[in-house]
Amino acid sequence: MPTNNDPVGNNPVGNNPVGNNPVGKKLCLSVKGLTKEFGFGRQKNVAVNKVDMDLYEGEVVSIVGESGSGKTTLSKMLLGLINSTEGDIYFQGKKRDISSYSKKQEYWKNIQAIFQDPFSSYNIFNKIDAVLLDCINMRGGRRLPQAKKVEMMTEACSFVNLKYEEMTNKYPFELSGGQMQRLMIARIFLLKPKILLADEPTSMIDACSRATILDMLMKLRDETGMTLIFITHDIGLAYYVSDQVFIMEHGKFVESGSPDDVILHPREPYTKRLINDVPKIYEEWDLTTV
């Protein structure tokens, strides 16, 4: 239960100090001066403005901000879906090179995403079997016997509490939103990327499924050691699950640190407003800040 000294609940899962190399962890992804501008002249919009960020293997990181703060644009640059205007991205100590399609495919083996809208994350003409088989093929399993592939798909579905025999030969639109999101995690189970970027992965599903999805993501992180990046406006989620929290406003990181530092002891007015805008069951919700 939240208290007046703790705006969102009990102590967070992660306790890694920001700015220090966590013991036994290697630098996984590094961002230096990353900038993205759209338009020209008077119409120019700086969506991401000289962002710096270091992420380590096995960390859970949350990038928090309201709509339009630039966090989704940042995530698309990390994924290589859009080009940056300035700045560099380093992956496992080397400057990222996605200059060709083959290099981009190799990069995508190591960084994957779960998006906010599960209904637009699938090709509606591809059956679920094809979705999972693509993951097996991407990891070099194209020549595996069919029985082995079925075994791998069954294991992946079981990990997310789905039964493969009930999924096979179905199309994604035959599933519920929660089942689609769990199937996205089954894909990640097969791909085992180094980095998973989750862009509002629970915002379109019910509260019960939300807790289940989060639990599965954290379990997957524990089993594979991948770095997990949450892109979210939910500061409560960021507090509970993160090792590092970055607060983003107008394309910039205005505050960063451990969850205790950022959320229990915020320095910036924007961070304080985000925290105050979280409804609390023990007091009247102050709508004057909206």
Secondary structure as GFF3:
##gff-version 3
##sequence-region A 1 290
A	DSSP	beta_strand	27	38	.	.	.	ID=ss1
A	DSSP	three_ten_helix	41	43	.	.	.	ID=ss2
A	DSSP	beta_strand	45	56	.	.	.	ID=ss3
A	DSSP	beta_strand	60	64	.	.	.	ID=ss4
A	DSSP	alpha_helix	71	79	.	.	.	ID=ss5
A	DSSP	beta_strand	86	91	.	.	.	ID=ss6
A	DSSP	beta_strand	94	95	.	.	.	ID=ss7
A	DSSP	alpha_helix	101	108	.	.	.	ID=ss8
A	DSSP	beta_strand	111	114	.	.	.	ID=ss9
A	DSSP	three_ten_helix	118	120	.	.	.	ID=ss10
A	DSSP	alpha_helix	128	138	.	.	.	ID=ss11
A	DSSP	alpha_helix	146	159	.	.	.	ID=ss12
A	DSSP	alpha_helix	164	167	.	.	.	ID=ss13
A	DSSP	three_ten_helix	172	174	.	.	.	ID=ss14
A	DSSP	alpha_helix	177	191	.	.	.	ID=ss15
A	DSSP	beta_strand	195	199	.	.	.	ID=ss16
A	DSSP	alpha_helix	207	224	.	.	.	ID=ss17
A	DSSP	beta_strand	227	232	.	.	.	ID=ss18
A	DSSP	alpha_helix	235	241	.	.	.	ID=ss19
A	DSSP	beta_strand	244	249	.	.	.	ID=ss20
A	DSSP	beta_strand	252	257	.	.	.	ID=ss21
A	DSSP	alpha_helix	259	259	.	.	.	ID=ss22
A	DSSP	pi_helix	260	264	.	.	.	ID=ss23
A	DSSP	alpha_helix	269	276	.	.	.	ID=ss24
A	DSSP	three_ten_helix	287	289	.	.	.	ID=ss25
###
